[in-house]
Amino acid sequence: MPSIKIYMKDGTIKNFPHEGRPGGSYTKLVYYQGNFVIVKDEYGIDIAYPSQDIKRVEVTPSRGSF
């Protein structure tokens, strides 16, 4: 169950720590589609960032998930 950090070129950091969701093993996901980096939260909500605005994406797995 990863935590995700997106480092933007303007210096801001979009932080998506693992929080889980009551009643299940839902977690955040990150995927790449075309020119976008997309984070899906535990409730299925997608947040898309244009890749040209991103400096780096860091996905840190929790213990036992690698």
Residue pairs with C-beta under 8 A, 6 or more apart in sequence:
1 18
1 20
1 25
1 27
1 28
1 61
1 62
1 65
2 18
2 27
2 28
2 29
2 30
2 59
2 60
2 61
2 62
2 65
3 15
3 16
3 17
3 18
3 28
3 59
3 60
3 62
4 15
4 16
4 28
4 30
4 39
4 57
4 58
4 59
4 60
5 13
5 14
5 15
5 16
5 57
5 58
5 60
6 13
6 14
6 16
6 37
6 39
6 49
6 54
6 56
6 57
6 58
7 13
7 54
7 55
7 56
7 57
7 58
8 14
8 49
8 53
8 54
8 55
9 53
9 54
9 55
10 53
14 39
14 49
16 28
16 39
16 41
18 27
18 28
18 62
19 28
19 42
20 26
20 27
20 42
21 42
21 43
26 42
26 43
27 42
28 39
28 40
28 41
28 42
29 39
29 40
30 37
30 38
30 39
30 40
30 57
30 59
31 37
31 38
31 40
32 38
32 51
33 48
35 50
35 51
35 52
36 48
36 49
36 50
36 51
37 48
37 49
37 51
37 54
37 57
38 46
38 47
38 48
38 49
39 46
39 47
39 49
40 46
40 47
41 47
